[in-house]
Amino acid sequence: MHINGGSDMSTLLRFAALAGLAFAAFAAPAIAAESNEFRVARQPGLVYIQAIIMEEKKLIEKHAAALGMKDVKVQWAIITSGGVMTEAIISNSIDIAITGVSNMLLAWGKTGNIKMVTGVAGVPFKLLTRNAKVKSIKDFGPDDRIAVPTIRASMQAMMMGIALEQAYGIGHHGRLDSNQVQLGHPDAMQALLSPQHEVNSHFSIPPFQDIALKSPLVHHVLTSTDVLGGPASITNAWGTQRFVEANPIKMKAFIAALDEASDMVMHDTRLAAEIYLAITKEKITVDELVAVIKQPGAIFSSTPQRSMLWAEYMHRIGLIKQKPASWKDYTFPLIHDRNGS
């Protein structure tokens, strides 16, 4: 299943309304018996490579069987917008979302009962443009259109806000809100590479940014690790307290599967890249993708790293009311024994 989020969605308002309606439902007692169904959704891009490996190699099924649940049926979906993914979690259309950390934090802030199950990945991601006059984030004008997966709420939108505050000062994070257009990464890349398309910029992720940068029309404006001062997790897996507590076997199997997939990415990188490209058909060679995976600043781990950067920023600009004291406040105890941040 592949779902693309529409650009006309008022994402934050829908988050608030749906989360408010769903709060009581999430607080309901957990169901005792686990079903054999497990619905997981991800977005497109290299920061979801472990999910692709998990699906292709049936790793959740493997680990669930080892834990005594031999008939798990995992249904995978691709949803290009983190905002649409949040709606799917809240409406109980999926069980686990694999998206940007910011989507999880927005939902956590609204309900308190949605939390991170695991970290997933983080790679340096780039703001790209085909406007030759744009050399820094200060150069974008009112006619520039910048594609992001979810307006204001995606990791790309958050990164843009942080960069704008570095350029203009605290409180200027929203200067380019009206420039943002909601497009999933594959569609955004195609728009960027089309000279007549109104979307002339894209805050991208690998491998879409690496493919786009092959064009002489495209150059990069900034890189996430420069803005953040180093690497950080940008994707995570998350769900509702009700589902996580009601499904301990599936949760253990999910984490074990993600750990196995992460180990493959780090230690059998070429095989991981081959699996990824066999499924996605993206126009990048195996050697090129291996180099992207091995680049400095790339993280592929279920242990979240520097996720508090996002939480602190989102609290300061008012997107979440409560400021977490640590990363454990918005994660389930399943990974509290790890050296996260």
C-alpha positions as CSV (number, residue, x, y, z in Angstrom):
1,M,0.0,0.0,0.0
2,H,1.3,3.4,-0.9
3,I,-0.3,6.6,0.4
4,N,0.7,10.1,-0.7
5,G,-0.2,13.1,1.6
6,G,-1.9,16.0,-0.1
7,S,-0.4,19.5,0.1
8,D,-3.6,21.2,1.1
9,M,-3.8,19.5,4.5
10,S,-3.7,21.7,7.6
11,T,-1.5,19.2,9.3
12,L,-1.0,20.7,12.7
13,L,-4.7,21.5,13.2
14,R,-5.6,18.0,12.2
15,F,-3.0,16.6,14.6
16,A,-4.6,18.5,17.5
17,A,-8.2,17.7,16.7
18,L,-7.6,14.0,16.1
19,A,-5.2,13.6,19.0
20,G,-7.7,15.3,21.3
21,L,-10.5,12.9,20.2
22,A,-8.2,9.9,20.5
23,F,-6.8,10.6,24.0
24,A,-9.4,8.8,25.9
25,A,-9.3,5.8,23.6
26,F,-5.6,5.4,24.0
27,A,-5.9,5.5,27.8
28,A,-8.3,2.5,27.7
29,P,-7.1,-0.8,29.3
30,A,-4.9,-3.0,27.2
31,I,-6.3,-6.1,25.6
32,A,-4.8,-9.2,27.1
33,A,-4.4,-11.5,24.1
34,E,-2.2,-10.5,21.1
35,S,-3.6,-10.9,17.7
36,N,-1.5,-12.3,14.9
37,E,-1.9,-9.1,12.7
38,F,0.8,-6.4,12.7
39,R,0.5,-3.3,10.6
40,V,3.6,-1.2,10.0
41,A,4.0,1.9,7.8
42,R,7.1,3.7,6.7
43,Q,8.1,6.6,4.5
44,P,10.3,6.4,1.4
45,G,14.1,7.1,1.6
46,L,17.4,5.7,2.9
47,V,16.5,6.5,6.5
48,Y,14.0,3.7,6.2
49,I,16.4,1.0,4.9
50,Q,16.0,-1.2,7.9
51,A,12.3,-1.3,7.4
52,I,12.8,-2.4,3.8
53,I,15.2,-5.1,5.0
54,M,12.8,-6.2,7.7
55,E,10.0,-6.6,5.2
56,E,12.0,-8.3,2.5
57,K,13.7,-10.7,4.9
58,K,10.6,-11.2,7.1
59,L,12.6,-10.5,10.2
60,I,9.6,-9.6,12.4
61,E,8.0,-12.9,11.6
62,K,11.4,-14.7,12.2
63,H,11.8,-13.2,15.7
64,A,8.2,-13.5,16.6
65,A,8.4,-17.2,15.8
66,A,11.5,-17.5,18.0
67,L,9.4,-16.0,20.8
68,G,6.6,-18.5,20.3
69,M,4.3,-16.6,18.0
70,K,4.6,-18.5,14.8
71,D,1.7,-17.1,12.8
72,V,2.3,-13.3,12.7
73,K,1.1,-11.6,9.6
74,V,2.9,-8.3,9.0
75,Q,1.3,-5.8,6.7
76,W,3.6,-3.1,5.4
77,A,2.5,0.3,3.9
78,I,4.3,3.3,2.4
79,I,2.9,6.6,3.4
80,T,4.8,9.6,2.0
81,S,3.6,12.2,4.6
82,G,4.4,12.0,8.3
83,G,1.2,14.0,9.0
84,V,-0.9,11.4,7.2
85,M,1.0,8.7,9.1
86,T,0.1,10.4,12.4
87,E,-3.6,10.3,11.4
88,A,-3.2,6.6,10.6
89,I,-1.9,5.9,14.1
90,I,-4.6,7.9,15.8
91,S,-7.4,6.4,13.7
92,N,-6.0,2.9,14.4
93,S,-5.4,2.2,10.7
94,I,-1.8,1.1,11.5
95,D,0.0,-0.2,14.6
96,I,3.5,1.2,14.2
97,A,4.7,4.3,12.3
98,I,8.2,4.7,11.1
99,T,8.6,8.5,10.4
100,G,10.5,11.5,11.5
101,V,11.1,12.1,15.2
102,S,9.1,15.4,15.0
103,N,5.9,13.6,14.0
104,M,6.2,11.4,17.1
105,L,6.9,14.4,19.4
106,L,3.9,16.3,18.1
107,A,1.7,13.3,18.8
108,W,3.3,12.7,22.2
109,G,2.8,16.3,23.1
110,K,-0.9,16.1,22.3
111,T,-1.7,12.8,23.9
112,G,1.1,11.7,26.3
113,N,0.2,8.1,25.3
114,I,2.1,8.0,22.0
115,K,5.8,7.4,22.4
116,M,8.9,6.2,20.6
117,V,9.4,2.5,20.4
118,T,12.9,2.7,18.9
119,G,15.2,5.0,17.0
120,V,15.8,4.1,13.4
121,A,18.3,6.2,11.4
122,G,19.9,9.6,10.8
123,V,21.9,10.7,7.8
124,P,23.1,14.1,6.7
125,F,20.3,15.6,4.6
126,K,20.5,18.6,2.3
127,L,18.4,21.6,1.3
128,L,18.6,21.7,-2.5
129,T,17.6,24.3,-5.1
130,R,17.8,25.0,-8.8
131,N,17.6,28.7,-8.1
132,A,21.1,29.8,-9.0
133,K,20.8,33.0,-6.9
134,V,20.2,31.1,-3.7
135,K,23.5,30.5,-1.9
136,S,22.3,30.5,1.7
137,I,19.0,30.2,3.5
138,K,18.8,34.0,3.6
139,D,18.6,34.1,-0.2
140,F,15.2,32.4,-0.6
141,G,12.6,34.9,-1.9
142,P,8.8,34.9,-1.9
143,D,8.5,33.0,-5.2
144,D,10.7,30.1,-4.2
145,R,8.8,26.9,-3.4
146,I,10.5,24.4,-1.0
147,A,9.1,20.9,-0.9
148,V,9.0,19.1,2.5
149,P,7.2,15.9,3.5
150,T,4.8,17.7,5.9
151,I,4.5,21.5,6.2
152,R,5.9,22.8,9.5
153,A,5.9,19.4,11.1
154,S,8.4,17.3,9.2
155,M,12.1,16.9,10.2
156,Q,13.0,19.0,7.1
157,A,10.7,21.8,8.2
158,M,12.2,21.7,11.7
159,M,15.7,21.8,10.3
160,M,14.8,24.8,8.2
161,G,13.4,26.6,11.3
162,I,16.6,25.9,13.3
163,A,18.8,27.2,10.4
164,L,16.6,30.3,10.1
165,E,17.1,31.1,13.8
166,Q,20.8,30.7,13.3
167,A,20.7,33.1,10.4
168,Y,18.3,35.7,11.8
169,G,17.9,35.1,15.5
170,I,15.5,33.4,17.9
171,G,11.9,33.7,16.9
172,H,12.5,33.7,13.1
173,H,12.0,30.0,12.6
174,G,8.8,30.6,10.6
175,R,10.2,33.0,7.9
176,L,9.9,30.4,5.2
177,D,6.6,28.7,6.3
178,S,4.7,30.3,3.4
179,N,7.3,28.9,1.0
180,Q,6.8,25.3,2.0
181,V,4.9,22.8,-0.2
182,Q,3.9,19.3,1.0
183,L,5.3,16.6,-1.3
184,G,6.7,13.2,-0.6
185,H,10.4,12.8,-1.5
186,P,10.0,10.9,-4.8
187,D,7.6,13.5,-6.2
188,A,9.6,16.4,-4.7
189,M,12.7,15.1,-6.5
190,Q,10.9,14.9,-9.8
191,A,9.6,18.5,-9.3
192,L,13.0,19.8,-8.5
193,L,14.4,18.2,-11.7
194,S,11.7,19.7,-13.8
195,P,12.8,23.2,-14.9
196,Q,9.2,24.5,-15.4
197,H,7.8,23.2,-12.1
198,E,6.9,25.8,-9.5
199,V,8.7,23.8,-6.8
200,N,12.3,24.8,-7.3
201,S,13.7,23.6,-4.0
202,H,13.6,20.4,-1.9
203,F,14.7,19.7,1.6
204,S,15.7,16.2,0.7
205,I,17.2,12.9,2.1
206,P,19.4,10.2,0.6
207,P,19.3,8.8,-1.9
208,F,17.0,11.4,-3.5
209,Q,19.4,14.2,-2.8
210,D,22.3,12.3,-4.3
211,I,20.3,11.6,-7.4
212,A,19.1,15.2,-7.8
213,L,22.7,16.6,-7.3
214,K,23.8,14.8,-10.4
215,S,21.9,17.4,-12.3
216,P,23.9,20.6,-13.2
217,L,20.7,22.6,-12.5
218,V,20.7,21.7,-8.8
219,H,23.0,22.7,-5.9
220,H,22.8,22.4,-2.1
221,V,22.3,25.3,0.2
222,L,22.9,23.6,3.6
223,T,23.5,20.2,5.3
224,S,21.7,19.1,8.4
225,T,24.9,18.0,10.3
226,D,26.3,21.5,9.8
227,V,23.2,23.1,11.3
228,L,23.0,20.6,14.2
229,G,26.8,20.5,14.9
230,G,26.9,16.8,14.3
231,P,24.8,13.6,13.6
232,A,21.4,12.9,15.1
233,S,18.6,10.4,14.7
234,I,15.9,11.8,12.4
235,T,13.6,8.7,12.1
236,N,12.0,6.5,14.7
237,A,9.4,3.9,15.2
238,W,6.4,4.8,17.4
239,G,3.0,3.8,18.5
240,T,0.3,4.1,21.1
241,Q,0.7,3.0,24.7
242,R,-2.4,0.8,24.3
243,F,-0.9,-1.2,21.4
244,V,2.6,-1.5,22.8
245,E,1.4,-2.7,26.2
246,A,-1.0,-5.2,24.6
247,N,1.6,-6.7,22.3
248,P,4.8,-7.5,24.2
249,I,5.8,-10.3,21.9
250,K,5.4,-8.3,18.7
251,M,7.3,-5.4,20.3
252,K,10.2,-7.6,21.3
253,A,10.2,-9.2,17.8
254,F,10.0,-5.7,16.1
255,I,13.0,-4.4,18.1
256,A,15.0,-7.6,17.5
257,A,14.3,-7.4,13.8
258,L,15.3,-3.7,13.7
259,D,18.5,-4.6,15.5
260,E,19.3,-7.3,13.0
261,A,18.5,-5.1,10.0
262,S,20.7,-2.3,11.5
263,D,23.6,-4.7,12.0
264,M,23.3,-5.7,8.3
265,V,23.4,-2.1,7.2
266,M,26.5,-1.4,9.2
267,H,28.4,-4.7,8.7
268,D,27.1,-6.1,5.4
269,T,26.5,-2.8,3.7
270,R,26.7,-4.0,0.2
271,L,24.0,-6.6,0.7
272,A,21.8,-4.1,2.5
273,A,22.2,-1.6,-0.4
274,E,21.4,-4.4,-2.9
275,I,18.2,-5.2,-1.1
276,Y,17.2,-1.6,-0.9
277,L,17.7,-0.9,-4.6
278,A,16.0,-4.2,-5.6
279,I,12.9,-3.0,-3.9
280,T,12.9,0.8,-4.5
281,K,14.4,0.8,-8.1
282,E,16.0,4.1,-7.3
283,K,18.4,5.5,-9.9
284,I,21.7,5.2,-8.0
285,T,24.3,2.5,-8.2
286,V,25.1,0.0,-5.4
287,D,28.5,1.5,-5.0
288,E,27.1,5.0,-4.8
289,L,24.6,3.9,-2.2
290,V,27.2,2.1,-0.1
291,A,29.2,5.3,0.0
292,V,26.2,7.3,1.2
293,I,25.5,4.7,3.9
294,K,29.1,4.8,5.1
295,Q,29.5,8.6,5.0
296,P,30.4,10.4,8.2
297,G,27.4,11.3,10.3
298,A,25.2,8.4,9.2
299,I,23.4,6.5,12.0
300,F,21.5,3.3,11.6
301,S,20.5,2.2,15.1
302,S,17.5,1.5,17.2
303,T,19.1,3.5,20.0
304,P,18.1,7.2,19.4
305,Q,20.9,9.7,19.3
306,R,20.6,13.4,20.1
307,S,16.8,13.2,19.7
308,M,16.4,15.8,22.5
309,L,17.6,18.4,20.1
310,W,14.3,18.2,18.3
311,A,12.3,18.0,21.6
312,E,14.0,21.1,23.0
313,Y,13.5,23.1,19.8
314,M,9.8,22.1,19.4
315,H,9.1,23.1,23.0
316,R,10.8,26.4,22.7
317,I,8.8,27.4,19.6
318,G,5.6,26.2,21.2
319,L,4.8,23.1,19.1
320,I,4.9,20.9,22.3
321,K,3.8,22.4,25.6
322,Q,5.8,20.2,28.0
323,K,9.6,20.1,27.9
324,P,10.9,16.5,28.4
325,A,13.5,16.1,31.1
326,S,15.2,13.4,29.0
327,W,14.7,11.2,26.0
328,K,13.1,8.6,28.2
329,D,10.1,10.8,28.8
330,Y,8.9,10.2,25.2
331,T,10.1,6.6,24.8
332,F,8.7,3.4,26.0
333,P,10.7,1.5,28.7
334,L,11.6,-1.1,26.0
335,I,14.8,0.7,25.2
336,H,15.5,2.6,28.4
337,D,18.5,0.3,29.1
338,R,20.3,1.6,26.1
339,N,22.6,4.6,25.9
340,G,20.2,6.9,24.1
341,S,20.0,10.6,24.0
